[in-house]
Amino acid sequence: MMRYQEHQRLAGIPSRHPKWVEGMPLKRESGLDRWFFRWWEKGSAPRNEEEAELKDHSSGYYASYVIGAQWLDEQESLVITPKVGCDRIDFLRLFSGCLQSGIEAKEFSKIYEIDLNQPRIKAPELQSVLSPLIIVHFLSVVREVLRAGLKKDYVQREENLKKVKGHIAILRHERTNVLRKRPDKVYCRYQEYSVDIPENRLLKKALIFSRQILSALPQGESRASLEHALHQCLSAFAHVGDEIEMSELKHFKYQKLFRTYSEAIRLAQIILRRYDYSLTNIESKEEACPVFWLDMSLLFEHYVLGLLREAYGDKIEYQAMGHTGRPDFICHDPLLVMDAKYIPRFNGEGKINSYIIRQLSGYARDYKLFGKHPSQLIPCLVIYPKLGKAENPFLGKGIKDLLLEKEKEVWDFYRFAVPLPTLGEEHGEGGLTLHK
């Protein structure tokens, strides 16, 4: 097994791998060009801001800003962890804040991918990432389901009643009542329109698992908020049982007419399959990690969006389409272009590379984004991560107050640090929570 940090050179693969010649690409359903690692040839032109950071590095494979665990081949696995250390980042709070941005659950699924069909990889350092990720996403989807109302369907019931309902189950009636001389009872088989259907029982079962998993995570504001949300969800399933057949668990068919339900069922199956459908196996499976990846850049982008919208509301426009591309955030009053760049190196003396400068300069001159030629240059702001107290650094600040840390070598370029939440810190008032 090989272990590296994000954006680190993979020294264990000194030359081009026969299977991963250019690198290991990830699913491109979202349209994003993402790689778990990629070959960098010294002297070549950067294809993105990540590669621009490798300008002076030697040729070789380099991890991207995607963390997770993947198989290189049948024998060798690769684990990538955050540069700042998994043991310090409060991923539960980070994921909760990400969903605060207003991102839809289906969009949140583009941030990561889990493959339960491949053998697990021993990576206990990634458990602090994976467990919160699945639980937060699942709860957000279940809440969407509940807002629309639990689905109902006809369910077959069998019951010993005082009067006929549906039709008499002859054999059961004879064994239960006739032979026992109970003339006041009749055993009936009937259909009932109910919420107690297999799909809902599956969701309830996964919610019970989620409660157990959540109880093992570090205590704090985010966990308390999620426990409250989970309790509310479970109360909505009061008339739903939690007993379900294994065959039903593994063979649910997704329906296009119920896309939110389908996503909830998919996530429920991930939760239950991960622990082999047994609450008793939760702790024993903690060291074994399923094959997965998580895009830290996209996660940071949505976390920042949540913070910006908490501070400025609708003044911030997300991913507006221009002629030159889609900037992460723009503001029209005052005019400002902002991009979240998950590049920890910016927390210090490191200069913003020319690739990013050209990219944001293009946005600032895009008439499709801003409508008319401005009377002066539109400022550009690079938002980058740092470790620190997880508070919203935008609260109490006007938009212009963000333009304090100037980039020295270019006009009207600024940078602004957003602290990543860390474990063990004391959370103050006004922290992000998973709202209804």
C-alpha positions, 0 to 999 in steps of 0.5 A: 500500500502506498500513502501520500498527501494531496498534490504530492509526488508519487515517488513509489511510481518512478516511471510511467505505469503500464496501466495508468500511462497518463494517470488515473482519471475519475468519473466525468459525469459532472463534466469536470476533468478530474484525476486521482493522480496524473503524469506531469512532464517538466517544461510542458504547459499547465492544463489547469491551476493545479498543474500550474503549481508544478511549474518548477517540479520534476517529471513524475506522477503527482496526486491531485486535490482529490483524496481517497483510496483506490486500487492501482492493480490487483495487489497495490492500493493508493491512499491520498490524504489531505495536506493538512491532515485528516486528524485535524479537519472537522469533515462533519462541519465541513460537509454540513457547511457545504450543504448550507450553500443551497447545493442540491443533493444530486449536485452534492453527489458529484463531489465524491464517488464510492465503489462498494463492489471492489475489495476494501482498503485498510485506511483507518485515517480516512474514516473521519472523512467517509462516515460524516460524508455519507451521513450528511448526504443521506440526511439531506436527501431524506429531508427532501423526501419528507418535504414532498411526503413519504410515498404510499402504496398498497401493502398486503396484510394478514390479520386475525379480525372480528369481521371480514376484511378483504377475503378470508385466508381459508387455511390460516383461518381453519388452523387459527380459529376453527380448530381452536373453536374461536367463532368470534375471529376470522383470519383475513388477507387484505390490502392496505394503502400505507407508508409502510412499504419496503422503500420506506422501511429501507430508509428507516433502517438506514436512519437507525444505522446512521444514528449509531454511526453518528454517535461514534463521531466527535461531539460538537455543534455539527454533530448535535445539529445532525442528531437533531435532524436525524431525530426529526427524520425518524419521527416522520417514519413512526408508522413505518417498520424497520424489518426488511428482507435481505433480498429486498435490500439488494434488489430495489429498482430505481424509478425515474419518476421518483428521482429523490427517492432513488437517490435516498435508496442508493445512499441507504444501500451504501450505508447498509452494505458498508456494514454488511447490514448489521449494526454489530459490525459497525466498529469492526469495519472501521479500519476497512475503507471502501474504494472512494474519492472526494474532490477537495477543491469542489468541496471547498468551493461549496463550503465557501459558497455557504459562508458567502450566502450566509453573509451576503445572501442573493448579492452573490451569484454562483457559477454565472455563465460568461463567454470566458467560462464560469467564475465561482462567484461574482458580485454586481454591487460592488463589482467583484470577481471571486474564485475559491482555490483549494491551494493551501500554499497561498497561506503564506508568501506563495504568489498566485500563479499566472494561470489563475491571474489570466483566468480571473482577468478574463472573467473580469473583462467578460461583457456577458457577465457584467453587461457593459464596460466598467469605468475601471478594472473589476477587482479579482479575489482569490479565496484560499483555505487555512487552518484556524477557528471555523467561523464565518470570516465574511460576517460583519464585513462589507464586500469592499472589506474583503479587498485588504490583502493585495497581490503585489505584482498585479493590479486589483488582485487580492486574496482572502483566507477562509479557515477550515474547521478543525476538530477540538476547537470551541465553536462560537455562536452563529456556526453553520447548521443543517437547517430544514 
